[in-house]
Amino acid sequence: MLGVVPSMHKIFRRIILMIGAVLLGLGSAPAQTPFYQGKSIIIIVGYQNGDGYDIWARLLAAHMGKHIPGNPSFSCRTCRGRDR
């Protein structure tokens, strides 16, 4: 059983190596521009103008751009399917 327990020197070395690996992983990454910067997002609503889904989609489009990195512009488009 004495050979199973690693010595304090080995444990200490492993801890130092793990701390070093974590610190290397926390290094500064180059800044990236937000993916949606300068882009527009179109919400397509499959119901008629003024319907409940259309109102919710327009409400979402009015406020959602502020909460996405890059502040994309949102717009709504109603695209009803074939009338039956």
Secondary structure, 3 states (H helix, E strand, C coil): CCCCCCCHHHHHHHHHHHHHHHHHHCCCCCCCCCCCCCCEEEEEECCCCCCHHHHHHHHHHHHHHHHCCCCCEEEEEECCCCCC
